[in-house]
Amino acid sequence: MKKTYFSVLVFLVFSFSFISKVSSQMQAVMYSPEIQALVDDVEIDTMWTKLAYLQTQERYTTNGGSLATANYLKSYMKTMGFDSVYFQNYTIIGSFFVSPNIIGIKFGMENPDSIFLACAHWDAYTSMAPGADDNGSGTVSVLESARVLLQQNYSKTLKFCLFSGEEEGLYGSTKYVQVSAGDKIGAALNLDMVSYQQPGYNLRIGVFPKDGELSLYNKVKALQQSYVPGIEIGKENGCPYECTDVYPFWAAGYDGLFFFESSDFGYHETPYYHTPNDVVNTSANSQPKLELTTKLIVASLASWAEIFTSTGIIQQNSIQATSNYPNPFSNTTKISFQLSKNANITLSVTDITGKVIAKLIDNEFKSKGVYQIPFDASFMKDGMYLYNLSSTDGCITRKMICIH
């Protein structure tokens, strides 16, 4: 009898452990048809066409001709519906010209201070290098991820960063991280060489985490299994040196992942990078790898930034309406808002990079009703700004234009 009871006990313990494990895995990824729809909207033909175009353009950071490519990328990003797209300029000692970083921002509706981003370096290793795989592939993946994701609003802020100066020594990403000191960056997803597949091997992408930090990697693995089952991920061997733009984020204490075409750095990646043969269909030879990697970026950012619906705003947010008048304005404007219930309110004005330049209300209790807050903008330069009105249950961000 003891043996029978023991066997039953072992079976029950094993069953409970198995069910708990399955339950935990199910809780890790709550499947969303809305996210799947975004993932399925990734267009490889769009990426491949842009990749073929980029390999013909000047992308060497210190060549003045690369500014034309930067303008092309910025103009394309402006068509997507970002809240802000801008150049981030910096210098490299000894260089007369340095092409800029290009940054696009989609502000979060509830928690705009919480940021998730995708990034890649758009520069090439020398003047008029084709650089299709290194790193035209990462560049077009970021662009396509942005195009798809900007169809929705999100609770948290999304940023899409194209860095220059990577080939010279991670200059662009280092500058971005320096300027962003203090930002609440939840994850930086860096794509560098994601379109070469060695023949004869399974379709797999390397996803390298920060040393000792496996949480993001495990989350991406779960997302891959739910939304992008056509590709494997692995992390056998990462860079033995600071080889890509995620390293400045890691050094600053931010979490992030490096997406690379091989899970075993030094093996199975393109043999043509930094050569004239880094071209479409030779070095960038795998449309499926580029497409599925981009889908994985979309699934990750949509999950972590959290799709935000208008229904959620109406049902939950105490802020029912907001506007400023006049807009555009010269020296003064009034920011109006209506509260459906009592709430603690914060009202701040930021520039297009998200830097706070004025805080008009700082977590003050306000009763239900209509408010008009005067704002003296005489100290501001001409340009576009944003005001963020937040309460304990939501946030609304609006654009305003200052013209003196």
N, C-alpha and C positions, 0 to 999 in steps of 0.2 A: 504493500500500500504506500509506504514512504517513497518508494521508487516511482510509483504511478503519480503521486502528488507532486514529487519533485519534477517529473517530466512535464506535467501540466503547468507547473510554476515557471519552468524554463521557457516553455512555449509561450505563455502569456507575457513574460518579460520581453522575450524576443519580438513578439508581435507588437507590443506597446512601443518598443524601441523603433521598430520599422515604421509603424504608423506615425510616430512623432517625427522621424526623420523625413518621411514623405510630406507630412504637414508643414514642417519647417521649410522644405524646398518649395512647396506651393506658395507659402507666405512670402518667400523671397521675391517672387515675381507674380504680381497680380496681372494676369493677361488683360490687355486692353485692345478692343477692336479699333479704337481711334489711333492708337500707336501703330498697330499693324497696317492701317490704311496709309499712314505716313511712310512707314518702311517700304511698302509696296509701290509708293509713288516715285522712288528713286529711279532716274532715267540714265542708263549707261550710255545711250547714244549721245545725250547731251554732254556728258563728261568726256567721252572719247573725242568728240568734235573739238571741244575746248582744249583738250590735251594736245591734239595735233596742231592746233593754232599756237599754243604757248611755246612749243618746241621751236617755232620759227621766230620768236621774239627775243629782243635783248632783255636779259634778266640778271646781268652781273651788277651787284649792288653799287659799285663805285663807278660805273659807266653811266654818264648822263643820259644815254639813250634808253636806259631802263625806266626812266620817268614816264615815258609813253606807255609802257606796259603797266606801270602802277596806276596811271590814269584810266587805262582800259579796265583793270580789275575793279577799281573804285566805282567807275561808271556802271559796270555790270551789277555790282552789289547794291547800288542805289535803286536799281529797278525792282529789287526784291521786296521792299517794304520794311526795311530796318527803321527803327526810331532815329538812328544816327549812324552815319558812315563817315569816317575821317582818316586823314593821314596822321601818323605819329612820327615826327621827325627826330633825328638824333645825329650825332657826329661820330666819326671814327678818326682817331688821331692819325694825321698824315694823309688823309683822303680829302680832296677838294669837294667831291660830291658823294653823297650817300642817299640811296633811294629809300623811301619811307616804309614803315609798317603800315598796313591797311586794316582798320578795325571797324567792325559792324556790331551794333548793339540792338538787342530786342529786350526792352525793359520788362521785368516781371510785374504782374498785376497786384500781387499780394505781398511778396517779399523781394522787392527789387534789389536789396543789398546782398542777397544771396546769388552767387554767380556760378554758372557752369559754362565752360568754353571748349571750342574745338580750334585747333591751330595747326599751321603748317608753314614751312618756309617756301616763299615763292621765288627766291633767287637761285641762280645757277652758279656753278663752280668757276666759270670763266666767261669771257665775253662771247656771246652768240653760241654758247654751248646749247645743244638741244635740250638736255636735262628733262627728258620726258618722264622717266621714272623718278629721278632725283632732281627736283621734287615737284615736277608738274603733276604727278599722280596725287600727292597729298593736297596740293593746291586745289585741284578740281574736286576732290572729295569734300573739302571744307566748303567750297562754293555750292556744291549740290546739296550737301546737308543743310546749309542755310536756306537755299531755295525751298526745300521741302518743309523744313521746320517752321518757317515764317508764315505758313498757312494757318497757324494756330496761335493763340495767346497762351502764356504760361504764368504760373504762380511766381516763378523765380526768373532772374535775368539770364539770357543767353548772349554770349559774345562769340564772334567768329573772327579770328586773328590770322592775317597773312603776314609773316615776318620776313624782313630782308636781313642781310648780314649774317645768315647762318653759316655760310661757307667760310666767312672770314673769322668766325669764332663765336657764334651765338650772340652777336651784338644786338640784333633786333629784339629777340625774346628777352635778353637781359635788361634792355631798356624798358620794355613793357612791364616786366616784373618790378623794376625799381619804381616806376611811376604808379604802379598799382599797390604799393605797400599799404597794408592795412585793409585791403579789400577782402571780402568773405568769399574766397574762391573755393567752391566745393570740390571741383575736379577740373583738371586741364587735360584734354584728350589731344595728343600730338600725333599727327600722321606724317611719316617721312619714309617714302619709298613703299608703295602699297599696290603695285600693278605688275610685278613679275612673278611668274609661277614656274618653278623648275619642272620640266617634263618628267613624268613618271612618278610623281609624288602626289599625295592627297592634297586637296585644296585646303590650305591652312594659313592663318595670319598669326604673327607673333604679337602678343599683347603683354608688354613688360611693365610691372608695377615698381613703385619705389621700394627700395630695400626694406624688408620687414613689414611692408604694408600690403596685405593681400585682400583687404575688403573690397576695393574697387574691382580688382581682377575677378574675384568670385562673383560680384554683381554682374559684370559684363558676361562672364561665362553663362550665368543663368539666363540673361537676356538673349544671348546667342541661341541657346537651346529653345527658347520660347518663340523668338521672332525671326531668327536667321539660321535655320537648321542646315543650310547648304554649305557651311564652312566651319572648319574646326578652329579652335584657338589654342595657343600654347605659349610657354614662357621658359623654355629649357635654358637658354643662355642669352643674356642681354649684352649691351655694350660694355666692353672693358674700360671705356673712357667716356668722357662727356661728349657724346656723339650727336646730340640732337636737342631740339628746343625745349623739351620737357625738363631738362636738367636745371635751368634757372628757377623754375617753379619748385622743384624738389628742394633746391638749396635754400629757398626762401621759406620752407616749411609747408608748402602747399602739396596736396595729394594730386596725383595724375597718372596717366598711362601713356606709354609709347607704343604706337601701332606700326608694325614693320612687317615686310613680306615674308620673313623667316622667323620661326620661333627659336632658331639656333644661330645667333649672330656670328657672321663669318662664313656661314655655309648656306647654300640653297637660295641666296638672294642673287639679284642680277649681277653677272660678271662684267656688265657694260657701263656701270655708273662711272661718271667722270671721264667718259670717252665720247668720241663723235658718234658711237653706235648706241648711245642712250636715246633711242628714238622709239616711236610708236610701232608696235608689231615686232620689234626685236628685243629691246630691253623692257619696255612697257608692253608685255605680250599677253596679259590676262585680263580680259574684260570681266569675267566672273569674279576674280579676286577684288578688283577695284569696286565693282558694284556691291558685292556682299559686305565688304569692309565698310563702305559708306552706309549701307543699311544698318550695320551694327552701331555706327556713330549716331545715326538718327534715333534708333531704339533707345540708346543710352541717354542721350540728352533729353528726349521727350519724357522718359521715365523720371529722370532726376529733377528736371525743371518743372514737371507736373502741368499737364494740359489744364488750362483754366477756362471754364465756360461762362457765358453771360448769365446762364441760369444760376450759377454759383454766386455771382456778384449780387444779383437781385435778391436772392434768398438770405444771404449772409451779411453782406456789407452794409454797415451803418451809413456810409457815404453814398448818397443817392444821386447826386449831380454835382458837377464842378465846371467852372469856366473862368477865363480872365478877360477883362475888357478895359481898355481897348487892346486889341491884338491883331497886327503888330502895334507896338507902343514905343514911345520915346523915352521919357524920364520916369513916368509913373504908370502903374496899372493896378487894377483891383482884382483879386482872386476871390471868386465867390464859390461857396459850396453849401449843400443842404444835408443835414443829418436826420435820419429817420428815427434815431434813438440817441440817448446820452452815450458819450464815448470820450475816451482820451484821444486827442488828435495831435499829429505832428505834420507840419507844413514846411517843406524845404525846397529851395531852388538849386538846381545843379547845372553845370555846363554839359556839353554833349558827351564828355568822357565819364560823366557820373560824379565828378568832384563837387561837393557841396560848397556853394558860394554864399548862401544866406539861409538861415533857419528862422522862419517867421513865427512858428508855433512849435514849442518843444514839449510834447507829451502833456498837453494841458487838457483838463476836463472841460468839455463843452456840452451844453444841454441840447436836446432835440430842437432843430430850427434852421434858419437860414443865416449865413454869415458872409460878410464882405471884408476882406483883409487888404488894406492898401500896401503896395510894395513900391519903394523908392529904388529905381533902377539906374539912377544917374551915374553910379560908379561903374556900370557894366559896359563892356565893349559891344559893338554891333554884332549880332549873330543869333543863332537859335539856342534856346535854353529849354529846360524842362522843370516843371514843378511837380513835386510828389506829395500827395495828400494821403496820409495813412492813419488808420485806427487799429485797434486790437484785432479787428476781424477783416481787414482788407486794405488795399492800397490802390490809388488811381494815379496814373502819370499822364501829364498833358504837355504838349509843346507850346512854346510862346516865342515870339520874335521881337528882338530889341533893335530899333533903328533910330539912332540919334539924328 
